[in-house]
Amino acid sequence: MKVTITGDLVQNRVNERAACIFTARFYNDSYVALAPTSARYRIDNPDSNTEIVGWQTLTPATSNTITVTGVQNAIVCDSSREERRQLTVEATHTSTTWNATRDWWIKNLAGQT
């Protein structure tokens, strides 16, 4: 199984407190859409090792839409010009687990000069 994550971001950036949307898709080794037995996702700030959203269950399907809210895209450190977030999607099929990650950066509007 292969897991891919695409998003609606321009240059992998979003303004602080703006929502963004990602789509997780699941395929077999021949790139034919395949629903996993189970799937879940989480969001972290890998630079500060901070969990933004703990593991959330996804309904098994060939694709899932994941909306990151403006609250989840809030700047944690006001002195940073931008902060990184990381979406991890994990899928299990026939007792084997696969995962994929997608990074994006949140622009601190108050921190811009």
Jmol script that loads the backbone (N, CA, C; Angstrom):
load data "model"
ATOM      1  N   MET A   1       0.843  -1.176   0.000  1.00  0.00           N
ATOM      2  CA  MET A   1       0.000   0.000   0.000  1.00  0.00           C
ATOM      3  C   MET A   1       0.882   1.230   0.000  1.00  0.00           C
ATOM      4  N   LYS A   2       0.429   2.233  -0.714  1.00  0.00           N
ATOM      5  CA  LYS A   2       1.111   3.509  -0.752  1.00  0.00           C
ATOM      6  C   LYS A   2       0.163   4.574  -0.208  1.00  0.00           C
ATOM      7  N   VAL A   3       0.720   5.551   0.505  1.00  0.00           N
ATOM      8  CA  VAL A   3      -0.046   6.655   1.074  1.00  0.00           C
ATOM      9  C   VAL A   3       0.510   7.941   0.481  1.00  0.00           C
ATOM     10  N   THR A   4      -0.350   8.775  -0.086  1.00  0.00           N
ATOM     11  CA  THR A   4       0.075  10.079  -0.585  1.00  0.00           C
ATOM     12  C   THR A   4      -0.751  11.164   0.095  1.00  0.00           C
ATOM     13  N   ILE A   5      -0.140  12.341   0.259  1.00  0.00           N
ATOM     14  CA  ILE A   5      -0.824  13.487   0.858  1.00  0.00           C
ATOM     15  C   ILE A   5      -0.633  14.682  -0.060  1.00  0.00           C
ATOM     16  N   THR A   6      -1.742  15.276  -0.494  1.00  0.00           N
ATOM     17  CA  THR A   6      -1.690  16.497  -1.293  1.00  0.00           C
ATOM     18  C   THR A   6      -2.424  17.596  -0.531  1.00  0.00           C
ATOM     19  N   GLY A   7      -2.115  18.837  -0.876  1.00  0.00           N
ATOM     20  CA  GLY A   7      -2.739  19.950  -0.167  1.00  0.00           C
ATOM     21  C   GLY A   7      -3.070  21.110  -1.080  1.00  0.00           C
ATOM     22  N   ASP A   8      -3.826  22.068  -0.514  1.00  0.00           N
ATOM     23  CA  ASP A   8      -4.260  23.235  -1.277  1.00  0.00           C
ATOM     24  C   ASP A   8      -3.350  24.448  -1.066  1.00  0.00           C
ATOM     25  N   LEU A   9      -2.142  24.235  -0.586  1.00  0.00           N
ATOM     26  CA  LEU A   9      -1.236  25.323  -0.240  1.00  0.00           C
ATOM     27  C   LEU A   9      -0.412  25.786  -1.437  1.00  0.00           C
ATOM     28  N   VAL A  10      -0.091  27.075  -1.452  1.00  0.00           N
ATOM     29  CA  VAL A  10       0.812  27.632  -2.443  1.00  0.00           C
ATOM     30  C   VAL A  10       2.195  27.684  -1.805  1.00  0.00           C
ATOM     31  N   GLN A  11       3.167  27.040  -2.411  1.00  0.00           N
ATOM     32  CA  GLN A  11       4.531  26.959  -1.907  1.00  0.00           C
ATOM     33  C   GLN A  11       4.592  26.439  -0.465  1.00  0.00           C
ATOM     34  N   ASN A  12       3.672  25.548  -0.116  1.00  0.00           N
ATOM     35  CA  ASN A  12       3.649  24.912   1.210  1.00  0.00           C
ATOM     36  C   ASN A  12       3.576  25.913   2.356  1.00  0.00           C
ATOM     37  N   ARG A  13       2.895  27.049   2.125  1.00  0.00           N
ATOM     38  CA  ARG A  13       2.769  28.070   3.164  1.00  0.00           C
ATOM     39  C   ARG A  13       1.317  28.497   3.320  1.00  0.00           C
ATOM     40  N   VAL A  14       0.990  28.899   4.565  1.00  0.00           N
ATOM     41  CA  VAL A  14      -0.339  29.393   4.880  1.00  0.00           C
ATOM     42  C   VAL A  14      -0.175  30.514   5.902  1.00  0.00           C
ATOM     43  N   ASN A  15      -1.038  31.515   5.851  1.00  0.00           N
ATOM     44  CA  ASN A  15      -1.001  32.574   6.854  1.00  0.00           C
ATOM     45  C   ASN A  15      -1.477  32.036   8.196  1.00  0.00           C
ATOM     46  N   GLU A  16      -0.954  32.609   9.275  1.00  0.00           N
ATOM     47  CA  GLU A  16      -1.372  32.163  10.602  1.00  0.00           C
ATOM     48  C   GLU A  16      -2.886  32.296  10.744  1.00  0.00           C
ATOM     49  N   ARG A  17      -3.449  31.350  11.468  1.00  0.00           N
ATOM     50  CA  ARG A  17      -4.883  31.259  11.750  1.00  0.00           C
ATOM     51  C   ARG A  17      -5.761  31.077  10.508  1.00  0.00           C
ATOM     52  N   ALA A  18      -5.163  30.667   9.394  1.00  0.00           N
ATOM     53  CA  ALA A  18      -5.935  30.337   8.194  1.00  0.00           C
ATOM     54  C   ALA A  18      -6.056  28.816   8.094  1.00  0.00           C
ATOM     55  N   ALA A  19      -7.211  28.344   7.685  1.00  0.00           N
ATOM     56  CA  ALA A  19      -7.426  26.906   7.508  1.00  0.00           C
ATOM     57  C   ALA A  19      -6.764  26.430   6.211  1.00  0.00           C
ATOM     58  N   CYS A  20      -6.465  25.155   6.151  1.00  0.00           N
ATOM     59  CA  CYS A  20      -5.981  24.544   4.917  1.00  0.00           C
ATOM     60  C   CYS A  20      -6.496  23.109   4.858  1.00  0.00           C
ATOM     61  N   ILE A  21      -6.474  22.550   3.668  1.00  0.00           N
ATOM     62  CA  ILE A  21      -7.063  21.224   3.449  1.00  0.00           C
ATOM     63  C   ILE A  21      -6.042  20.308   2.787  1.00  0.00           C
ATOM     64  N   PHE A  22      -5.962  19.093   3.303  1.00  0.00           N
ATOM     65  CA  PHE A  22      -5.113  18.057   2.720  1.00  0.00           C
ATOM     66  C   PHE A  22      -5.979  16.865   2.345  1.00  0.00           C
ATOM     67  N   THR A  23      -5.514  16.096   1.365  1.00  0.00           N
ATOM     68  CA  THR A  23      -6.192  14.871   0.969  1.00  0.00           C
ATOM     69  C   THR A  23      -5.200  13.722   1.046  1.00  0.00           C
ATOM     70  N   ALA A  24      -5.573  12.703   1.807  1.00  0.00           N
ATOM     71  CA  ALA A  24      -4.777  11.480   1.893  1.00  0.00           C
ATOM     72  C   ALA A  24      -5.405  10.458   0.950  1.00  0.00           C
ATOM     73  N   ARG A  25      -4.567   9.848   0.120  1.00  0.00           N
ATOM     74  CA  ARG A  25      -5.045   8.828  -0.809  1.00  0.00           C
ATOM     75  C   ARG A  25      -4.252   7.549  -0.579  1.00  0.00           C
ATOM     76  N   PHE A  26      -4.916   6.436  -0.806  1.00  0.00           N
ATOM     77  CA  PHE A  26      -4.339   5.125  -0.529  1.00  0.00           C
ATOM     78  C   PHE A  26      -4.391   4.273  -1.793  1.00  0.00           C
ATOM     79  N   TYR A  27      -3.271   3.599  -2.102  1.00  0.00           N
ATOM     80  CA  TYR A  27      -3.148   2.812  -3.328  1.00  0.00           C
ATOM     81  C   TYR A  27      -2.477   1.478  -3.029  1.00  0.00           C
ATOM     82  N   ASN A  28      -2.727   0.516  -3.921  1.00  0.00           N
ATOM     83  CA  ASN A  28      -1.956  -0.722  -3.838  1.00  0.00           C
ATOM     84  C   ASN A  28      -0.633  -0.508  -4.579  1.00  0.00           C
ATOM     85  N   ASP A  29       0.178  -1.523  -4.684  1.00  0.00           N
ATOM     86  CA  ASP A  29       1.497  -1.374  -5.308  1.00  0.00           C
ATOM     87  C   ASP A  29       1.427  -1.048  -6.797  1.00  0.00           C
ATOM     88  N   SER A  30       0.280  -1.267  -7.427  1.00  0.00           N
ATOM     89  CA  SER A  30       0.090  -0.932  -8.845  1.00  0.00           C
ATOM     90  C   SER A  30      -0.586   0.421  -9.021  1.00  0.00           C
ATOM     91  N   TYR A  31      -0.685   1.185  -7.938  1.00  0.00           N
ATOM     92  CA  TYR A  31      -1.332   2.504  -7.916  1.00  0.00           C
ATOM     93  C   TYR A  31      -2.816   2.458  -8.284  1.00  0.00           C
ATOM     94  N   VAL A  32      -3.474   1.390  -7.871  1.00  0.00           N
ATOM     95  CA  VAL A  32      -4.932   1.294  -7.973  1.00  0.00           C
ATOM     96  C   VAL A  32      -5.477   1.677  -6.600  1.00  0.00           C
ATOM     97  N   ALA A  33      -6.478   2.576  -6.591  1.00  0.00           N
ATOM     98  CA  ALA A  33      -7.040   3.036  -5.316  1.00  0.00           C
ATOM     99  C   ALA A  33      -7.503   1.851  -4.474  1.00  0.00           C
ATOM    100  N   LEU A  34      -7.161   1.911  -3.183  1.00  0.00           N
ATOM    101  CA  LEU A  34      -7.471   0.816  -2.272  1.00  0.00           C
ATOM    102  C   LEU A  34      -7.767   1.398  -0.894  1.00  0.00           C
ATOM    103  N   ALA A  35      -8.888   1.016  -0.303  1.00  0.00           N
ATOM    104  CA  ALA A  35      -9.230   1.471   1.047  1.00  0.00           C
ATOM    105  C   ALA A  35      -8.455   0.652   2.069  1.00  0.00           C
ATOM    106  N   PRO A  36      -7.791   1.308   3.014  1.00  0.00           N
ATOM    107  CA  PRO A  36      -7.093   0.564   4.059  1.00  0.00           C
ATOM    108  C   PRO A  36      -8.083  -0.032   5.051  1.00  0.00           C
ATOM    109  N   THR A  37      -7.618  -0.960   5.848  1.00  0.00           N
ATOM    110  CA  THR A  37      -8.441  -1.521   6.915  1.00  0.00           C
ATOM    111  C   THR A  37      -8.715  -0.463   7.977  1.00  0.00           C
ATOM    112  N   SER A  38      -7.681   0.342   8.276  1.00  0.00           N
ATOM    113  CA  SER A  38      -7.821   1.453   9.216  1.00  0.00           C
ATOM    114  C   SER A  38      -6.850   2.553   8.820  1.00  0.00           C
ATOM    115  N   ALA A  39      -7.164   3.782   9.241  1.00  0.00           N
ATOM    116  CA  ALA A  39      -6.296   4.919   8.948  1.00  0.00           C
ATOM    117  C   ALA A  39      -6.471   5.969  10.035  1.00  0.00           C
ATOM    118  N   ARG A  40      -5.414   6.749  10.255  1.00  0.00           N
ATOM    119  CA  ARG A  40      -5.473   7.816  11.241  1.00  0.00           C
ATOM    120  C   ARG A  40      -4.449   8.885  10.867  1.00  0.00           C
ATOM    121  N   TYR A  41      -4.567  10.059  11.518  1.00  0.00           N
ATOM    122  CA  TYR A  41      -3.627  11.139  11.261  1.00  0.00           C
ATOM    123  C   TYR A  41      -3.335  11.896  12.545  1.00  0.00           C
ATOM    124  N   ARG A  42      -2.246  12.668  12.520  1.00  0.00           N
ATOM    125  CA  ARG A  42      -1.891  13.559  13.618  1.00  0.00           C
ATOM    126  C   ARG A  42      -1.169  14.771  13.038  1.00  0.00           C
ATOM    127  N   ILE A  43      -1.117  15.851  13.819  1.00  0.00           N
ATOM    128  CA  ILE A  43      -0.429  17.073  13.396  1.00  0.00           C
ATOM    129  C   ILE A  43       0.535  17.470  14.513  1.00  0.00           C
ATOM    130  N   ASP A  44       1.767  17.775  14.137  1.00  0.00           N
ATOM    131  CA  ASP A  44       2.795  18.149  15.101  1.00  0.00           C
ATOM    132  C   ASP A  44       3.545  19.393  14.636  1.00  0.00           C
ATOM    133  N   ASN A  45       4.211  20.041  15.590  1.00  0.00           N
ATOM    134  CA  ASN A  45       5.224  21.045  15.305  1.00  0.00           C
ATOM    135  C   ASN A  45       6.548  20.333  15.563  1.00  0.00           C
ATOM    136  N   PRO A  46       7.182  19.811  14.522  1.00  0.00           N
ATOM    137  CA  PRO A  46       8.375  18.989  14.739  1.00  0.00           C
ATOM    138  C   PRO A  46       9.569  19.774  15.262  1.00  0.00           C
ATOM    139  N   ASP A  47       9.608  21.082  15.036  1.00  0.00           N
ATOM    140  CA  ASP A  47      10.743  21.880  15.499  1.00  0.00           C
ATOM    141  C   ASP A  47      10.749  22.049  17.011  1.00  0.00           C
ATOM    142  N   SER A  48       9.562  22.140  17.608  1.00  0.00           N
ATOM    143  CA  SER A  48       9.483  22.279  19.067  1.00  0.00           C
ATOM    144  C   SER A  48       9.036  20.979  19.732  1.00  0.00           C
ATOM    145  N   ASN A  49       8.867  19.930  18.915  1.00  0.00           N
ATOM    146  CA  ASN A  49       8.408  18.636  19.416  1.00  0.00           C
ATOM    147  C   ASN A  49       7.086  18.763  20.171  1.00  0.00           C
ATOM    148  N   THR A  50       6.166  19.561  19.586  1.00  0.00           N
ATOM    149  CA  THR A  50       4.866  19.830  20.194  1.00  0.00           C
ATOM    150  C   THR A  50       3.766  19.141  19.403  1.00  0.00           C
ATOM    151  N   GLU A  51       2.911  18.428  20.102  1.00  0.00           N
ATOM    152  CA  GLU A  51       1.742  17.817  19.469  1.00  0.00           C
ATOM    153  C   GLU A  51       0.658  18.884  19.324  1.00  0.00           C
ATOM    154  N   ILE A  52       0.182  19.088  18.107  1.00  0.00           N
ATOM    155  CA  ILE A  52      -0.898  20.047  17.841  1.00  0.00           C
ATOM    156  C   ILE A  52      -2.235  19.322  17.884  1.00  0.00           C
ATOM    157  N   VAL A  53      -2.320  18.183  17.224  1.00  0.00           N
ATOM    158  CA  VAL A  53      -3.514  17.329  17.228  1.00  0.00           C
ATOM    159  C   VAL A  53      -3.038  15.898  17.405  1.00  0.00           C
ATOM    160  N   GLY A  54      -3.534  15.229  18.438  1.00  0.00           N
ATOM    161  CA  GLY A  54      -3.200  13.828  18.658  1.00  0.00           C
ATOM    162  C   GLY A  54      -3.847  12.941  17.597  1.00  0.00           C
ATOM    163  N   TRP A  55      -3.565  11.665  17.630  1.00  0.00           N
ATOM    164  CA  TRP A  55      -4.090  10.733  16.627  1.00  0.00           C
ATOM    165  C   TRP A  55      -5.609  10.844  16.517  1.00  0.00           C
ATOM    166  N   GLN A  56      -6.071  11.018  15.271  1.00  0.00           N
ATOM    167  CA  GLN A  56      -7.494  11.089  14.941  1.00  0.00           C
ATOM    168  C   GLN A  56      -7.802   9.986  13.932  1.00  0.00           C
ATOM    169  N   THR A  57      -8.868   9.263  14.168  1.00  0.00           N
ATOM    170  CA  THR A  57      -9.255   8.159  13.292  1.00  0.00           C
ATOM    171  C   THR A  57      -9.908   8.679  12.023  1.00  0.00           C
ATOM    172  N   LEU A  58      -9.546   8.079  10.901  1.00  0.00           N
ATOM    173  CA  LEU A  58     -10.173   8.365   9.608  1.00  0.00           C
ATOM    174  C   LEU A  58     -11.082   7.201   9.235  1.00  0.00           C
ATOM    175  N   THR A  59     -12.162   7.477   8.562  1.00  0.00           N
ATOM    176  CA  THR A  59     -13.041   6.428   8.056  1.00  0.00           C
ATOM    177  C   THR A  59     -12.333   5.743   6.885  1.00  0.00           C
ATOM    178  N   PRO A  60     -12.164   4.426   6.918  1.00  0.00           N
ATOM    179  CA  PRO A  60     -11.484   3.750   5.813  1.00  0.00           C
ATOM    180  C   PRO A  60     -12.164   4.026   4.472  1.00  0.00           C
ATOM    181  N   ALA A  61     -11.404   4.556   3.542  1.00  0.00           N
ATOM    182  CA  ALA A  61     -11.876   4.876   2.190  1.00  0.00           C
ATOM    183  C   ALA A  61     -10.638   4.993   1.307  1.00  0.00           C
ATOM    184  N   THR A  62     -10.831   5.119   0.010  1.00  0.00           N
ATOM    185  CA  THR A  62      -9.681   5.263  -0.887  1.00  0.00           C
ATOM    186  C   THR A  62      -9.035   6.636  -0.752  1.00  0.00           C
ATOM    187  N   SER A  63      -9.780   7.623  -0.218  1.00  0.00           N
ATOM    188  CA  SER A  63      -9.199   8.937   0.072  1.00  0.00           C
ATOM    189  C   SER A  63      -9.951   9.573   1.231  1.00  0.00           C
ATOM    190  N   ASN A  64      -9.262  10.432   1.946  1.00  0.00           N
ATOM    191  CA  ASN A  64      -9.848  11.168   3.061  1.00  0.00           C
ATOM    192  C   ASN A  64      -9.402  12.619   2.988  1.00  0.00           C
ATOM    193  N   THR A  65     -10.329  13.530   3.281  1.00  0.00           N
ATOM    194  CA  THR A  65     -10.016  14.951   3.370  1.00  0.00           C
ATOM    195  C   THR A  65      -9.757  15.294   4.822  1.00  0.00           C
ATOM    196  N   ILE A  66      -8.661  16.003   5.069  1.00  0.00           N
ATOM    197  CA  ILE A  66      -8.282  16.417   6.418  1.00  0.00           C
ATOM    198  C   ILE A  66      -8.224  17.937   6.423  1.00  0.00           C
ATOM    199  N   THR A  67      -9.086  18.562   7.200  1.00  0.00           N
ATOM    200  CA  THR A  67      -9.103  20.020   7.313  1.00  0.00           C
ATOM    201  C   THR A  67      -8.321  20.433   8.548  1.00  0.00           C
ATOM    202  N   VAL A  68      -7.323  21.273   8.341  1.00  0.00           N
ATOM    203  CA  VAL A  68      -6.555  21.853   9.447  1.00  0.00           C
ATOM    204  C   VAL A  68      -7.181  23.215   9.715  1.00  0.00           C
ATOM    205  N   THR A  69      -7.684  23.411  10.916  1.00  0.00           N
ATOM    206  CA  THR A  69      -8.401  24.642  11.250  1.00  0.00           C
ATOM    207  C   THR A  69      -7.436  25.803  11.489  1.00  0.00           C
ATOM    208  N   GLY A  70      -8.000  26.998  11.520  1.00  0.00           N
ATOM    209  CA  GLY A  70      -7.211  28.171  11.836  1.00  0.00           C
ATOM    210  C   GLY A  70      -6.606  28.106  13.224  1.00  0.00           C
ATOM    211  N   VAL A  71      -7.336  27.537  14.174  1.00  0.00           N
ATOM    212  CA  VAL A  71      -6.808  27.383  15.537  1.00  0.00           C
ATOM    213  C   VAL A  71      -5.586  26.462  15.525  1.00  0.00           C
ATOM    214  N   GLN A  72      -5.642  25.403  14.729  1.00  0.00           N
ATOM    215  CA  GLN A  72      -4.514  24.471  14.643  1.00  0.00           C
ATOM    216  C   GLN A  72      -3.329  25.090  13.905  1.00  0.00           C
ATOM    217  N   ASN A  73      -3.590  26.122  13.095  1.00  0.00           N
ATOM    218  CA  ASN A  73      -2.533  26.836  12.380  1.00  0.00           C
ATOM    219  C   ASN A  73      -2.160  28.135  13.090  1.00  0.00           C
ATOM    220  N   ALA A  74      -2.377  28.208  14.382  1.00  0.00           N
ATOM    221  CA  ALA A  74      -1.982  29.386  15.152  1.00  0.00           C
ATOM    222  C   ALA A  74      -0.481  29.335  15.439  1.00  0.00           C
ATOM    223  N   ILE A  75       0.136  30.498  15.452  1.00  0.00           N
ATOM    224  CA  ILE A  75       1.554  30.604  15.803  1.00  0.00           C
ATOM    225  C   ILE A  75       1.715  30.345  17.299  1.00  0.00           C
ATOM    226  N   VAL A  76       2.650  29.475  17.663  1.00  0.00           N
ATOM    227  CA  VAL A  76       2.903  29.153  19.061  1.00  0.00           C
ATOM    228  C   VAL A  76       3.964  30.087  19.640  1.00  0.00           C
ATOM    229  N   CYS A  77       5.007  30.370  18.874  1.00  0.00           N
ATOM    230  CA  CYS A  77       6.112  31.223  19.323  1.00  0.00           C
ATOM    231  C   CYS A  77       6.045  32.545  18.566  1.00  0.00           C
ATOM    232  N   ASP A  78       5.631  33.615  19.247  1.00  0.00           N
ATOM    233  CA  ASP A  78       5.438  34.913  18.589  1.00  0.00           C
ATOM    234  C   ASP A  78       6.708  35.491  17.976  1.00  0.00           C
ATOM    235  N   SER A  79       7.872  35.058  18.429  1.00  0.00           N
ATOM    236  CA  SER A  79       9.119  35.615  17.898  1.00  0.00           C
ATOM    237  C   SER A  79       9.548  34.949  16.587  1.00  0.00           C
ATOM    238  N   SER A  80       8.877  33.881  16.191  1.00  0.00           N
ATOM    239  CA  SER A  80       9.215  33.183  14.946  1.00  0.00           C
ATOM    240  C   SER A  80       8.564  33.875  13.756  1.00  0.00           C
ATOM    241  N   ARG A  81       9.301  34.001  12.666  1.00  0.00           N
ATOM    242  CA  ARG A  81       8.716  34.548  11.430  1.00  0.00           C
ATOM    243  C   ARG A  81       7.746  33.540  10.814  1.00  0.00           C
ATOM    244  N   GLU A  82       8.050  32.264  10.986  1.00  0.00           N
ATOM    245  CA  GLU A  82       7.167  31.202  10.528  1.00  0.00           C
ATOM    246  C   GLU A  82       7.416  29.957  11.362  1.00  0.00           C
ATOM    247  N   GLU A  83       6.417  29.083  11.376  1.00  0.00           N
ATOM    248  CA  GLU A  83       6.518  27.819  12.107  1.00  0.00           C
ATOM    249  C   GLU A  83       6.149  26.674  11.186  1.00  0.00           C
ATOM    250  N   ARG A  84       6.798  25.558  11.419  1.00  0.00           N
ATOM    251  CA  ARG A  84       6.536  24.366  10.620  1.00  0.00           C
ATOM    252  C   ARG A  84       5.496  23.493  11.309  1.00  0.00           C
ATOM    253  N   ARG A  85       4.647  22.889  10.504  1.00  0.00           N
ATOM    254  CA  ARG A  85       3.717  21.872  10.965  1.00  0.00           C
ATOM    255  C   ARG A  85       3.963  20.621  10.126  1.00  0.00           C
ATOM    256  N   GLN A  86       3.594  19.468  10.698  1.00  0.00           N
ATOM    257  CA  GLN A  86       3.763  18.199   9.988  1.00  0.00           C
ATOM    258  C   GLN A  86       2.527  17.345  10.187  1.00  0.00           C
ATOM    259  N   LEU A  87       1.931  16.934   9.077  1.00  0.00           N
ATOM    260  CA  LEU A  87       0.798  16.015   9.074  1.00  0.00           C
ATOM    261  C   LEU A  87       1.348  14.619   8.817  1.00  0.00           C
ATOM    262  N   THR A  88       1.003  13.680   9.682  1.00  0.00           N
ATOM    263  CA  THR A  88       1.371  12.283   9.494  1.00  0.00           C
ATOM    264  C   THR A  88       0.103  11.479   9.300  1.00  0.00           C
ATOM    265  N   VAL A  89       0.054  10.715   8.232  1.00  0.00           N
ATOM    266  CA  VAL A  89      -1.084   9.824   7.959  1.00  0.00           C
ATOM    267  C   VAL A  89      -0.550   8.398   8.008  1.00  0.00           C
ATOM    268  N   GLU A  90      -1.258   7.560   8.752  1.00  0.00           N
ATOM    269  CA  GLU A  90      -0.871   6.155   8.912  1.00  0.00           C
ATOM    270  C   GLU A  90      -2.035   5.287   8.470  1.00  0.00           C
ATOM    271  N   ALA A  91      -1.747   4.280   7.664  1.00  0.00           N
ATOM    272  CA  ALA A  91      -2.783   3.367   7.171  1.00  0.00           C
ATOM    273  C   ALA A  91      -2.333   1.924   7.369  1.00  0.00           C
ATOM    274  N   THR A  92      -3.298   1.077   7.715  1.00  0.00           N
ATOM    275  CA  THR A  92      -3.030  -0.345   7.899  1.00  0.00           C
ATOM    276  C   THR A  92      -3.906  -1.135   6.945  1.00  0.00           C
ATOM    277  N   HIS A  93      -3.299  -2.124   6.286  1.00  0.00           N
ATOM    278  CA  HIS A  93      -4.028  -3.021   5.402  1.00  0.00           C
ATOM    279  C   HIS A  93      -3.367  -4.390   5.504  1.00  0.00           C
ATOM    280  N   THR A  94      -4.162  -5.406   5.715  1.00  0.00           N
ATOM    281  CA  THR A  94      -3.688  -6.784   5.887  1.00  0.00           C
ATOM    282  C   THR A  94      -2.525  -6.854   6.878  1.00  0.00           C
ATOM    283  N   SER A  95      -2.719  -6.232   8.005  1.00  0.00           N
ATOM    284  CA  SER A  95      -1.814  -6.239   9.164  1.00  0.00           C
ATOM    285  C   SER A  95      -0.444  -5.596   8.923  1.00  0.00           C
ATOM    286  N   THR A  96      -0.298  -4.843   7.836  1.00  0.00           N
ATOM    287  CA  THR A  96       0.929  -4.098   7.586  1.00  0.00           C
ATOM    288  C   THR A  96       0.591  -2.616   7.604  1.00  0.00           C
ATOM    289  N   THR A  97       1.476  -1.811   8.206  1.00  0.00           N
ATOM    290  CA  THR A  97       1.226  -0.386   8.350  1.00  0.00           C
ATOM    291  C   THR A  97       2.169   0.420   7.467  1.00  0.00           C
ATOM    292  N   TRP A  98       1.610   1.447   6.812  1.00  0.00           N
ATOM    293  CA  TRP A  98       2.353   2.392   5.997  1.00  0.00           C
ATOM    294  C   TRP A  98       2.055   3.787   6.506  1.00  0.00           C
ATOM    295  N   ASN A  99       2.947   4.736   6.206  1.00  0.00           N
ATOM    296  CA  ASN A  99       2.666   6.117   6.579  1.00  0.00           C
ATOM    297  C   ASN A  99       3.326   7.078   5.607  1.00  0.00           C
ATOM    298  N   ALA A 100       2.876   8.325   5.699  1.00  0.00           N
ATOM    299  CA  ALA A 100       3.439   9.411   4.900  1.00  0.00           C
ATOM    300  C   ALA A 100       3.337  10.684   5.725  1.00  0.00           C
ATOM    301  N   THR A 101       4.230  11.633   5.440  1.00  0.00           N
ATOM    302  CA  THR A 101       4.176  12.918   6.124  1.00  0.00           C
ATOM    303  C   THR A 101       4.148  14.041   5.108  1.00  0.00           C
ATOM    304  N   ARG A 102       3.628  15.175   5.543  1.00  0.00           N
ATOM    305  CA  ARG A 102       3.594  16.380   4.709  1.00  0.00           C
ATOM    306  C   ARG A 102       3.860  17.567   5.615  1.00  0.00           C
ATOM    307  N   ASP A 103       4.866  18.371   5.281  1.00  0.00           N
ATOM    308  CA  ASP A 103       5.202  19.561   6.046  1.00  0.00           C
ATOM    309  C   ASP A 103       4.641  20.807   5.374  1.00  0.00           C
ATOM    310  N   TRP A 104       4.339  21.810   6.186  1.00  0.00           N
ATOM    311  CA  TRP A 104       3.991  23.134   5.673  1.00  0.00           C
ATOM    312  C   TRP A 104       4.430  24.169   6.688  1.00  0.00           C
ATOM    313  N   TRP A 105       4.476  25.428   6.252  1.00  0.00           N
ATOM    314  CA  TRP A 105       4.944  26.510   7.103  1.00  0.00           C
ATOM    315  C   TRP A 105       3.833  27.544   7.280  1.00  0.00           C
ATOM    316  N   ILE A 106       3.726  28.033   8.513  1.00  0.00           N
ATOM    317  CA  ILE A 106       2.724  29.029   8.867  1.00  0.00           C
ATOM    318  C   ILE A 106       3.440  30.372   8.989  1.00  0.00           C
ATOM    319  N   LYS A 107       2.973  31.341   8.232  1.00  0.00           N
ATOM    320  CA  LYS A 107       3.566  32.674   8.225  1.00  0.00           C
ATOM    321  C   LYS A 107       3.024  33.494   9.384  1.00  0.00           C
ATOM    322  N   ASN A 108       3.899  34.008  10.240  1.00  0.00           N
ATOM    323  CA  ASN A 108       3.525  34.847  11.381  1.00  0.00           C
ATOM    324  C   ASN A 108       3.297  36.260  10.857  1.00  0.00           C
ATOM    325  N   LEU A 109       2.048  36.654  10.711  1.00  0.00           N
ATOM    326  CA  LEU A 109       1.729  37.957  10.141  1.00  0.00           C
ATOM    327  C   LEU A 109       2.181  39.100  11.037  1.00  0.00           C
ATOM    328  N   ALA A 110       2.064  38.954  12.340  1.00  0.00           N
ATOM    329  CA  ALA A 110       2.503  40.007  13.273  1.00  0.00           C
ATOM    330  C   ALA A 110       4.013  40.100  13.310  1.00  0.00           C
ATOM    331  N   GLY A 111       4.699  39.032  12.988  1.00  0.00           N
ATOM    332  CA  GLY A 111       6.157  38.991  13.044  1.00  0.00           C
ATOM    333  C   GLY A 111       6.824  39.482  11.755  1.00  0.00           C
ATOM    334  N   GLN A 112       6.047  39.897  10.771  1.00  0.00           N
ATOM    335  CA  GLN A 112       6.611  40.360   9.498  1.00  0.00           C
ATOM    336  C   GLN A 112       7.000  41.825   9.597  1.00  0.00           C
ATOM    337  N   THR A 113       8.073  42.195   8.922  1.00  0.00           N
ATOM    338  CA  THR A 113       8.523  43.592   8.907  1.00  0.00           C
ATOM    339  C   THR A 113       8.435  44.154   7.526  1.00  0.00           C
TER     340      THR A 113
END
end "model"
wireframe off; spacefill off
backbone 0.3
color backbone group
